[in-house]
Structure formats: C-alpha cells, structure tokens
Amino acid sequence: MKKLHLLLLFLISAVCTLAQEKKEEPKTLEISAKAPDFSLKGIDSKMHSLSTYDDADVLAILFTCNHCPTAQAYEERVINLVNDYKDKSFQLVAISSNAPNAISLSELGYTDLSDTYEEMQIRAEEMNYNFPYLYDGDDQDAALKYGPVATPHIFVFDKARTLSYVGRLDASEKPGTANAEDVRQSIDELLAGKKVSNPETKTFGCSIKWGWKDEWVQKQLDAWAAEEVSIEPISTDGIRQLIANDSDKLRLINVWATWCGPCVMEFPEFIEIDRMYRGRDFEFISISADQPTKQDKALAFLKKKEASNKNYIFNTDDKYALIEAIDPEWQGALPYTLLVEPGGSIVYSKQGTIDPQEMKRAIVENQYIGRYY
C-alpha cells in the first residue's frame, strides 16, 4: 500500500512538472484522490507540509489570495469556520499560489495589497487570521498538484487524506448572506464517519495567476506608456470646483512641484494608485505648483512618469491663493494630498509625503469603492 501511495505521488509530481514545462493549467484533483504533499513557507516563517497536520481527522486546503474581491468576501466566513470547529479534529490551511509577476496593477482595483509573501503577512495580521497561510507563488508547486481554478477553491480530506469534497465554500458571495454551508456539511459528515453527500461543487472567483501567463502584464504597461500625457492651466475657481467634486467619483488630488524633492520622489506612487483604481469610481488629479512659465518643465516630468491622468498647473504666481483654494487648513508645505468624496467631503488630507499603503487602504475601504463586487 505504501509503495502504491509513493507511486501515485510520483505520477502526480511528473504530471505537474509536465504541465509547468508545457505551460498548461493542471486538472483539478478528483474526488477519492490522495492529498499531494507540499513544502511551503508560512507567514510564521516556518516550513509547512502535509504531515504537519497529521493530527487532524479532517483537513481542508483552501486556495485563496489577498487581492481577489471574492477571496476577500469570504475571509470572515473562513475565520468563523475555523473558530466554530476549533474544538473538533479539524484543520484548515490556506495557500496563496498566485505568481506576483503575473498580476497587473489593473487587477488590484479591489484591494490595497497584491500577493507577495510580505503582503500576505500584512493581510493576515490585519484580519487576525486564525489559520496557517502558506506561500506558493514562486514555483506554484502546490497549485500544480491540486489544480485550483479560482480563489477561493477548497479541498476537504478525510483522516486517510482522501479527497472527499472540492469546490465552493457556499453559494452566495456577498458577505453576510451565507456561512460556508457546503464546506460545513462536508466537515460534519466526515467527522461523523459518513461519506460526503454532495462531494463536488463548482467554484467562483478570480483565476489563478500562473507565472507563465505574464505577457499581458507587459502589454498593459506598454498600453499605459502609450497614453497621452497633458497639462493645462487652472484658476482658483477651477480648483474650488475640483474640491467641490460634483462627479460620481472618489477624487485623489496631489499638489506637487518639480523643484520639490519629496514630491518628485513620491509621484510614482500616485501613478501606481491611479493604475490600480482607475477602473473603479475613482480618479487621480495632479496640480503643479510650479510657476506658470515652467509648464513645459512640468509636462516633461509628467511624460517621464507616464502620468496620463488629469494634470493641471496653477495659472498664477500667487501661491497663497493656491493654498486657500485647495484647503484653508493647509499650511503651505509641499507635497499636499487630498481625498475628496463626491459632494466635496474631504476624508483625507496630508501635508508632506503619504504612506502609500495607508492611502490605498483609505481608497479601497471608502464607501464609493469597496473590496467586494
């Protein structure tokens, strides 16, 4: 029996290697298959394998990630699931298999974090994860063995580590509308020594980001680089209209200048933010505090940074008029950044450089954006 098990593991490994070499997505593990082994680094900096969880009668392997809105919609349900079964012989292990190099900024519109190991640690701490969270994004070996098609995708194994349930957690993505009923039923039946009555369901979510599928990331970068970059003068009245924000979009405004070192240093962060959220109800606007005669210099800088967002330059030398038009609370030091909701409510203001992570979180958690569909 042991030899047969080793042979099966060898065959699975061979198939996964072939899939990776051919750049093909693997098939999802079928019901009654044995759980493939893995060796992955957890957010606790320790190495984890299948045998780490030998004590559990029921083991759930959940393929998930940071950035997917569907995965985020299920986070609290997963935490509640683990809490509810903490006194039973059950263990849930989460694995993030997305290759960071295959994720475009345009795919991060529902999150403040991508799927690097370090960002996994941040998200787990923020959400108080009560389960192991393992990184598989480099060689994606675990994903190649198990064959998840989306995040989240869960695999539930019995004591003999035979796959007994695979698919969704439940049938309703919106938080508060379900409680992982499909998975809970499979766990309860296995803990009771029964066969899972509904062993296979479809899943829904973001596709796995395979490392070899990174061509379109470069295509997206090339497309952004080809977009037109422009700048135009703006008056105090024009600025007041921007702050009033009669649009239906969350508006991020950054006041900067080419002679301001901190402004120049942080400006690429705003370009990244713009590329993350421009597909949502969001817009980034920059206002140059350079002298009007330096418009060409400001434009040259913006072109170098591929700033295809809306850009303005204040049309007079009266910097105090600029300050009053932007925000009477502003003391005048550059850079200065505002986050303005539709209707003109200023929900964030910062004199000096921003914390990019804090800014992304403020955007994605704003009522006009959000982490879910």
C-alpha positions in Angstrom: 0.0 0.0 0.0 2.9 2.4 0.9 4.5 1.6 -2.5 1.3 2.4 -4.3 1.0 5.7 -2.4 4.6 6.6 -3.3 3.9 5.7 -7.0 0.8 7.9 -7.0 2.8 10.8 -5.6 5.5 10.3 -8.2 2.9 10.3 -11.0 1.3 13.5 -9.7 4.7 15.2 -9.5 5.5 14.1 -13.0 2.2 15.4 -14.4 2.7 18.7 -12.6 6.2 19.1 -13.9 5.0 18.4 -17.4 2.2 20.9 -17.1 4.6 23.6 -15.9 7.0 22.9 -18.8 4.2 22.9 -21.3 2.7 26.0 -19.6 -0.6 24.3 -19.2 -3.1 24.6 -16.4 -3.3 21.4 -14.3 -6.5 19.4 -13.9 -8.3 19.8 -10.6 -7.7 16.9 -8.2 -10.6 14.4 -8.4 -12.7 13.0 -5.6 -11.1 10.0 -3.9 -7.6 11.2 -4.9 -4.9 11.3 -2.2 -3.7 14.6 -0.9 -0.4 15.6 -2.6 2.4 16.6 -0.3 3.8 20.1 -0.2 6.6 22.0 1.4 5.7 25.7 1.8 6.7 28.7 3.9 4.0 30.1 6.1 3.6 33.6 7.2 5.1 32.4 10.5 8.4 31.9 8.6 8.2 28.2 9.2 8.0 25.4 6.6 4.8 23.5 6.5 4.0 20.2 4.8 1.1 17.8 4.7 2.4 15.8 7.6 2.4 19.0 9.8 -1.4 18.4 10.2 -1.4 14.6 10.7 -3.4 15.0 14.0 -6.5 16.4 12.3 -9.2 13.9 11.3 -10.4 16.4 8.7 -8.1 18.6 6.7 -9.2 21.5 4.4 -6.8 23.0 1.9 -8.1 26.4 0.8 -6.5 28.1 -2.2 -7.1 31.8 -1.7 -5.2 35.1 -2.0 -5.0 38.8 -0.9 -6.2 40.7 -4.0 -9.3 38.8 -5.3 -12.6 40.5 -4.3 -14.3 37.1 -4.0 -11.5 35.8 -1.7 -11.8 38.9 0.5 -15.6 38.5 0.6 -15.1 35.1 2.2 -12.3 36.0 4.7 -14.6 36.4 7.7 -16.5 33.2 6.9 -13.3 31.3 6.8 -12.2 32.8 10.2 -15.7 31.9 11.7 -15.4 28.4 10.3 -12.1 27.8 12.0 -13.4 29.3 15.2 -16.5 27.1 15.2 -14.5 23.9 14.7 -11.6 24.7 16.9 -12.6 22.1 19.5 -13.0 19.4 16.9 -10.4 17.4 15.0 -10.4 19.8 12.1 -7.7 21.9 10.5 -7.8 24.5 7.7 -4.7 25.5 5.8 -4.8 28.4 3.4 -2.4 28.6 0.4 -1.8 31.6 -1.9 -0.4 30.3 -5.2 -0.7 33.4 -7.4 2.6 34.4 -9.1 3.1 38.1 -8.2 4.8 38.7 -11.5 1.6 37.7 -13.4 -0.6 40.3 -11.6 -1.2 43.6 -13.3 -1.9 46.8 -11.3 -5.2 46.9 -13.1 -6.2 43.7 -11.3 -5.7 45.3 -7.9 -8.8 47.6 -8.0 -10.5 45.9 -5.1 -7.5 45.7 -2.7 -4.7 47.6 -1.1 -2.3 44.5 -1.4 -1.0 42.2 -4.0 0.0 38.6 -3.4 3.7 38.7 -2.4 4.8 36.8 0.7 5.3 40.1 2.7 1.8 41.3 1.7 0.3 38.0 2.8 1.8 38.7 6.3 0.3 42.2 6.3 -3.2 40.9 5.4 -3.1 38.1 7.9 -2.2 40.4 10.7 -4.8 43.0 9.7 -7.6 40.3 9.6 -6.4 38.3 12.5 -6.1 35.1 10.6 -6.6 32.1 12.9 -5.2 29.5 10.4 -1.9 28.9 8.6 -1.4 30.9 5.5 1.3 29.5 3.1 3.1 31.0 0.1 3.2 29.0 -3.2 3.7 31.9 -5.6 7.3 31.2 -6.7 7.1 27.7 -8.4 3.4 27.2 -7.7 4.1 23.6 -7.0 1.1 23.0 -4.7 -1.3 24.6 -7.2 0.1 22.4 -9.9 -0.6 19.4 -7.8 -4.1 20.3 -6.6 -5.3 22.2 -9.6 -7.4 25.0 -8.1 -9.2 27.1 -10.8 -10.1 30.1 -8.8 -9.8 31.9 -5.5 -11.3 30.7 -3.2 -11.2 27.0 -4.0 -11.4 24.5 -1.2 -10.3 20.8 -0.9 -11.5 18.8 2.1 -9.8 15.5 3.0 -10.7 12.7 5.5 -8.4 11.1 8.0 -6.8 9.0 5.3 -6.2 12.2 3.3 -8.6 11.1 0.6 -10.3 14.0 -1.2 -13.9 14.0 0.0 -15.2 17.4 -1.0 -14.0 20.0 -3.5 -15.4 23.3 -4.7 -17.0 26.4 -3.2 -17.5 27.3 0.4 -21.1 28.2 -0.2 -23.3 29.6 -3.0 -23.5 33.3 -2.0 -20.5 35.6 -2.4 -21.9 38.7 -0.7 -20.7 38.9 3.0 -23.5 38.2 5.5 -25.6 36.2 3.1 -24.1 32.7 3.8 -21.9 30.9 6.2 -19.8 28.3 4.3 -22.7 25.8 4.4 -21.3 23.5 1.7 -18.0 23.1 3.5 -19.5 22.8 6.9 -21.8 20.0 5.7 -18.8 18.1 4.3 -16.8 18.5 7.6 -19.8 17.5 9.7 -20.4 14.3 7.7 -16.7 13.3 7.7 -16.4 13.9 11.5 -19.5 11.7 11.9 -17.8 8.9 9.9 -20.1 9.4 6.9 -19.5 9.8 3.3 -19.9 13.4 2.0 -23.4 13.5 0.4 -22.5 16.4 -2.0 -18.8 15.9 -2.7 -18.3 18.2 -5.6 -19.5 21.8 -6.5 -18.3 24.4 -8.9 -16.4 27.4 -7.5 -16.4 31.1 -8.5 -13.7 33.8 -8.2 -10.5 35.2 -9.7 -8.5 32.8 -11.8 -5.1 31.5 -10.5 -2.4 33.8 -11.8 0.1 31.4 -13.4 3.7 32.6 -13.6 4.0 31.8 -17.3 1.0 33.9 -18.1 2.7 37.3 -17.6 2.7 38.6 -21.2 -0.4 40.7 -20.8 1.1 42.4 -17.8 3.8 43.8 -20.1 1.1 44.6 -22.7 -0.8 46.6 -20.1 2.4 48.5 -19.2 3.1 49.3 -22.8 -0.5 50.5 -23.3 -0.2 52.8 -20.3 3.1 54.1 -21.6 1.5 54.9 -25.0 -1.3 57.0 -23.4 -1.3 60.8 -24.0 0.1 63.0 -21.2 -1.0 66.6 -20.9 -1.2 69.5 -18.6 -3.4 72.6 -18.6 -3.6 75.8 -16.5 -6.2 76.0 -13.8 -7.5 79.0 -11.8 -8.6 79.3 -8.2 -12.2 78.9 -9.3 -11.3 75.8 -11.2 -9.5 74.4 -8.2 -12.5 75.1 -6.0 -14.7 73.2 -8.5 -12.3 70.2 -8.2 -12.6 70.3 -4.4 -16.4 70.6 -4.6 -16.3 67.3 -6.7 -19.6 67.3 -8.4 -18.6 64.0 -10.1 -19.6 60.5 -9.0 -16.0 59.5 -8.4 -13.8 59.4 -5.4 -11.1 62.0 -6.2 -7.5 61.9 -5.2 -5.7 65.3 -5.6 -2.0 65.8 -5.2 -0.3 69.2 -5.2 3.4 69.0 -6.2 6.2 70.8 -8.0 9.2 69.8 -10.0 11.5 71.7 -7.5 10.1 69.7 -4.5 12.3 66.7 -3.8 9.7 64.8 -1.8 7.1 65.5 -4.4 9.3 64.0 -7.2 10.2 61.0 -5.1 6.6 60.0 -4.2 4.9 60.8 -7.5 5.4 57.3 -8.9 3.3 56.0 -6.0 0.4 58.1 -7.3 0.8 56.7 -10.8 0.6 53.2 -9.3 -2.5 54.1 -7.3 -4.1 55.6 -10.4 -3.5 52.4 -12.4 -4.9 50.3 -9.6 -8.2 52.1 -9.2 -8.9 54.0 -12.4 -11.2 51.2 -13.5 -13.4 51.9 -10.5 -15.3 55.1 -9.5 -12.0 56.9 -8.9 -9.8 59.5 -10.4 -6.4 60.9 -9.7 -5.7 64.6 -10.4 -2.4 66.3 -10.0 -1.9 70.1 -9.6 1.6 71.5 -10.2 2.6 74.5 -8.1 5.4 75.4 -10.5 5.4 78.9 -11.9 3.1 79.1 -15.0 6.2 79.8 -17.1 7.5 76.4 -16.1 4.6 74.5 -17.7 6.9 72.8 -20.2 9.2 71.6 -17.5 6.2 70.2 -15.5 4.9 68.5 -18.7 8.3 66.9 -19.4 8.3 65.5 -15.8 4.8 64.1 -16.2 5.6 62.5 -19.5 8.6 60.8 -18.0 6.4 59.4 -15.2 3.7 58.4 -17.8 1.1 60.4 -15.9 -1.8 60.0 -18.3 -4.3 61.1 -15.6 -5.7 64.7 -15.5 -2.9 67.2 -14.7 -3.1 70.9 -14.0 -0.7 73.8 -13.3 -1.8 76.8 -11.2 -2.1 79.7 -13.5 -0.7 82.5 -11.3 2.4 83.0 -9.1 0.2 83.7 -6.1 0.9 80.6 -4.0 -1.2 81.9 -1.1 -4.2 82.0 -3.4 -3.4 78.4 -4.3 -3.3 77.4 -0.6 -6.7 79.0 0.1 -8.3 77.5 -2.9 -7.0 74.0 -2.1 -7.7 73.9 1.6 -7.6 76.7 4.2 -6.3 74.2 6.7 -3.2 73.6 4.6 -0.1 75.4 5.9 1.6 75.6 2.5 4.3 72.9 2.6 4.6 70.6 -0.4 3.5 68.0 -1.3 -0.1 68.2 -0.2 -2.7 65.5 -0.8 -6.5 65.3 -0.5 -9.0 62.5 -0.9 -12.4 64.0 -1.7 -15.7 62.2 -1.9 -18.4 63.2 -4.4 -20.1 66.2 -2.9 -16.9 67.7 -1.6 -16.4 65.9 1.7 -12.6 65.8 2.4 -11.9 62.4 4.0 -8.2 62.5 4.0 -5.6 65.3 3.9 -1.9 65.2 4.3 0.9 67.8 4.3 4.1 66.0 3.3 4.6 62.6 1.7 1.9 60.0 2.0 2.1 56.5 3.3 1.2 54.6 0.1 -0.2 51.6 2.0 -2.3 53.9 4.2 -3.6 55.7 1.1 -4.5 52.5 -0.8 -6.4 51.3 2.3 -8.2 54.6 2.6 -9.3 54.4 -1.0 -10.4 50.7 -1.2 -12.3 51.0 2.1 -14.1 54.1 1.2 -17.8 53.8 0.7 -17.6 54.7 -3.0 -15.0 52.0 -3.8 -15.1 48.9 -1.5 -13.4 45.5 -1.5 -16.3 43.5 -3.0 -18.4 43.4 -6.1 
